[in-house]
Amino acid sequence: MRASVYYMTTDCPRSRDRSVPKQGCEIIWILCVFCALILVCQPQQGYAQSSSQQAAKLIQPQDSSGGEGITSGQQRDGQHDFDFLFGSWKVHSRRLLHPLTGSNTWVDFDGIAIDRPIWNGRAQLEEFEADSPSGHIEGMTVRIYNLKSRQWSIYWANQADGNFSLPATVGQFENGRGQFYDQEDNNGKNIFVRYTWISSPEAPSWEQAFSVDGGKTWETNWTWTLSRSDK
């Protein structure tokens, strides 16, 4: 889900209907490795959050009263904002094959996702699996809530390269809409990346978009529509 691994991670339609492997000790091992990675990369993470905050300022969330933005004193507790994702999902994806090239060629594919709570819901582990014409993908997302900043940091890992992508994509929800930002290198150019989540207990949606002009305009290049598979 990153600019740097986008072409690998989005070539992933799914035609099979089997569950993502679930092994308790594997998940514990993954979380231990992830926590170690965060400790080792702490300075890098600080820079990542700074970059993400700069990106978020370009499109500042509006409060319900029509004010210019949400101040720190007005920030709400959002540690349960991703609770709507807990469970198993069928995921229909639409992907732009060649983002930031002027191309309008899209592909559609299906996958599955399983989301589990960690730390009483203040963190979340998601496993994603899909197949596409260019190959199979197994991906993992870890979302962590910061009680001090009241923001979520989102980390993506792809089984093919075995690394968590940094910087984190950072942001928060407002009125059921979550927006998360970071800055990345894409083919030698600095771009902004934006994730947008629309919360719903039965039919949430997600999209990824890139901006090459500092957040003035955005090109959507990947969308998810989800429906529950555990009911």
Secondary structure, DSSP 8 states (H G I E B T S, - for coil): --TTTHHHHS---B---------HHHHHHHHHHHHHHHHHTHHHHHHHHHHHHHHHHHT----TT--S---GGG----TTTTGGG-EEEEEEEEEESSTTTT---EEEEEEEEEEEEEGGGTEEEEEEEEEETTEEEEEEEEEEEETTTTEEEEEEEETTTTEE-SS-EEEEEETTEEEEEEEEEETTEEEEEEEEEE--SSS-EEEEEEESSTTSS-EEEEEEEEEES--
